[in-house]
Structures are given as C-alpha cells and as structure tokens.
Amino acid sequence: MEISKLKYILIYEDLKKRIRKGEFVIGDLIPSEPELGEHYNASRITVRRAVQMLVEDGFLQKNHGVGTIVMSNKESLQLRSLKSFSEEQKNSDYSSKVIRYAIDADATTYIQSMLKVPKESKISFQEKLYYKDDEVIGLQRVNFPNYINFTDQELENEYLSLYKLCEEKGYKVKNAEETIESVVSDSTLSEYFGIPVGSPLLHIKRVTIDSMNRIVEFAEIYYRGDKYQYKVSLESE
C-alpha cells in the first residue's frame, strides 16, 4: 500500500477493486465494519468513511437491519452541476490528453445546426482522451462557434477549464441540455478505447447556453459502457 495515501482512501480503493473484479458481486453483502476493520487493521471510523465513499459512488447501499449490499460494479458519472469535465475531475485520479484541436475548422451540417450557426460557418474544436489507471475511459469532442475566439495555446492545453475561458471572454455559462444514449463502438472509437468493435458505450450530447442565451458549445462525450453508469439526482419542483 502507498504510505502517502490516507488509510480510508486505501481501503476505499481496495474494496472498489474487489467489487470490480467480481470478488463481491451485485446483491452480495460485504463484510461488516468490524470484520473489515480486522481485515484492514483499521478503526471502525476509518472503515465507515471508506464504505460511505463507495455508497456515494453508487457501488454500495446501506440497508438498515440487513447490512451493506453491492449495488453496482461500475463507476458512476454523476451530474452534480454544470462544470467542465476538467473541473469535475481535478481532485480525482483521472488524467487527460488533447489529441486534436483546430481553429477555423470546417464543420458538418449537423454540428452547425447544433450550434445554430449559418451554413458553411467555421468552428473551433478540441478532442480529448480521458484516462484512469492508464486506461482510456472517455473521449470528448467540444465544438465552439467561431464568435468565441480561442487561441491555439488555449485549445492545446488539457489543464485549462474551457468554461472558465468562455467566462473570461464574456460568455458566462448558465445552463445546458444533455441527451444520453447507449451506442456501440465503431472501428474509430474502438481504436481509441482499445476495445472490440460493437462494444457498449455511453454517448452524451450536450448543448451549453450562456447568460445571454447564446450557444457556447456542442459537446459529444463517449464513455466505456462496461465500466461506467450515468447517475442523475432529480428533485421535485
């Protein structure tokens, strides 16, 4: 175990690994907190914190009088608020790499219609791969209307938040609409992810609006369907 990490993080990561490898399957009760404490040589408070993190991530569910049950063996992609992926993952163990970008690029009629720009308008775009444990888990392409003036230096930098850049340029992000569907990978996507053609993927399409109701982006994001589920919390009006 890595000494630099806190004990509850190490327990969280080990339990998650055991769930994902099938040592605990969906519907199984995991060992009790005292049993886990003995296994990991940790206090009950430390174990409880690790278990609660897995509950919040959607892997486990606590049932009073029954125990803690395995609910999923996939990571949850949770829609908490309107943030760029880089902002959502800045404190996690994800990494990213820009693989393509362009300014004044040609766009398909479909992308032009999603951005609501005139036919034959040029656009800017950025494509990124997202990694976890050195494995590609996501591919994102973000398309921007050319009235938002990005520079090469901005689009090639995977560490910059594009939403913050938009705000600095006078386009403060207000809300977005997302469409989520299940698709299968084609040869291009399979090559990116290193998976067989026809493998399941989550496909997310997002149109983002600024405070003056101008479209600032049309994004398409793909995640591996065998490793991720999408989780959205809804509240009544």
N, C-alpha and C positions, 0 to 999 in steps of 0.2 A: 504493500500500500504506500501511497505517496504521503510522506510525513507533512508536506506543506499544506495538505488539504485538511479541513476540519473533519472530525470523526463522523459527524452526522452526514456530511457530503459523501464520504467514502461508503458508508452503509447504504445511503440512497442509491449510489451508482452501482453497488454490487447487487442489491435487490432488484434493481431495474434490469441489470444484465441477466440475472437468473430468470426473471419473468420473460424477457425477450428470447432467451434460449429454450424456453419451454420447461424449465425445472418446476415452475409453478404455472399451471395453465388456467385459462379463463374459467371461473367458477370455483377454483380452489381457495381454501382458507390458507393464508400464510401463517407461519408460527406466531404464537402470542408474543407480546412485547417482552415479558420475562425470558422467554425462550430465545428470542432474537438478541436480547441483551447478553445472555450467556454465550451464544454463538459468536457474537462480535466483541465480547468483553467490553461492553459499553453500558452506561447507565440507562435507566428506563426513559429518562427525559431525552437523552440523545437519540435513542431508538424511535421514540414517539415523533420527534421532529423529522427524522428521515422518512418515516411512514407517512406523515402528513404531507410531505412534499410529493410523494407518489400518489396520494389521494388527489391533491391539487392538479397533478399532471394527467389524471384520468386513468392511471394504471390500477388503483385500488379503490375500494369503497368500504367504509366502516359501517357495520350493521350492529346496532345495539343488541346485546344478548346472543349474538351469533359469532361475531369476530370480524376480521378484515379479509375481504374477498378480492380476488383478482378479477378486474373488470375488462382489461384490455392489455394487449401486448404491443401496442403501437403508441408512438409519441402523439400527443395532442397538439394541433396547431390552433391556438386559441385566439379568437378575435376579441381582444380586450378593448382596444381603442384604435383610432386612426393614426398609425405610426408606420414608418417605412420598416422594411424587414431589418435593415441595419440597426435601427433604434431598438426594435423588439429583441434582437439577439445580442446586443452589445455586452451584456453581462453573462452570456452563456458560452458554451464551448463550441459554437458554430464559427466557421470561417467562410470567407467568400473570395471569389476571383473574377474580375471583369474579363470576359473572353472576347467581347466585341463591343464597339460603340461607334457612332457616327453623328456628324452634324450635317445638315442639309442633305439628308438621305431621301431617296425615293421611297414611297410608301404604297402599299396595296390599297385598293379601293375600300377594302374592309377596314383597315386601320384609319384611313381618312374619315370614314363615316363614324367610327367610334370616337374620334377626336373632334368630329363636327367641323372639319376644315374644308375649304374648297377643293374640288377635284384638282389633281396634279400638284397640290401643296407639298412642300418638302417638310420633313420632320427630323427630330433628333431621337436617338435611341441608345439604350445601354442594355447589354446582356451580361448576366452574372451566373456563375455556378455557386451553389452553397454546399459546404462540406460539414460533415460531422464524423469524427473519428477517421479522417482521411477518406471518407466515402461520400460520393456525390449524392445528396438527398434532395436538392432543389435546383431548378433552372428558372430564372426570371428574365423577362424582357419587358422593359419600360419604354413606352413611346411618348414623346412630348411634341406639342405643336411648336413650330419654329418662332412663335412670338415670345417664347421663353428662351432667352439667349444663354445657352450653356456654352462652356468652353471645352476644348479637348482635355485640359488639365482636370476639370471637374468631373467629366464623364469617365475618365480612365482611373479615377481614384475610388476604390471599393470601400474606403472607410468613411466617405462623406455621406451624410444623410441628404438624399435628394429633396425631401420635403423641406428641410431647413434651407437648402439652397433656393428652392422656389420662394419661400417666405422672404429671404434676403433680396430676391429680385422683384418683390411686390406682388407675389401670388400666394397668399396665406391659405393653406389647405383648410377646408371647412368640413366636408363630408365625402363619402364615397359609396358607390353601389357595387356589390360583388355578386358574381354568379359562380357557383361551384358545381362541378360535374365530374363524373368518373369517365376516364377515357383509357385507351390502350396506347402503348408507345409504338411509334413508327420507327423506321430504321435510324433516322436522325436522332430522335430522343433516346433510343436505346443505346446509341453510341455514346451520348453524353453521360448517361447514367450507368453504363456498363451492365445492362440487363437485356434479356431476350426480347425480341420484337413481340408485341402483343401483351407485354406485362402491364399490370394495372397502374394508373397514375391518377392523382387528383389534379384537376385543371381548374385554376381560379382566374377569372377575368375581373378586373377592377377598373372602374372609371372614377376618377377623383376630381372634385369640384372645389374651386376656391371661394373666398368670401364674397366675390362679385359674380358668382355663378358662371365662371369661366372654367372650361375643362383644362386641367393642368397635366393629366396623364391618362394613358390607357395602358394597363399592365396585364401581362399574361404570365402566370406562375404555374409550374408543374412540380409536384412532389411525388415521391415514390409511394404508391398506394399500399404496398406490403409493409410499410414501416410507419405510416402516418395516418391519422384520422383528423378531421376538422371539427373543432368544438366551438360552438357559439352559445353564449349566455343571453337569454331573452328575458325582458322584464315587461310586465303588463303596464298598460298606459294608465 
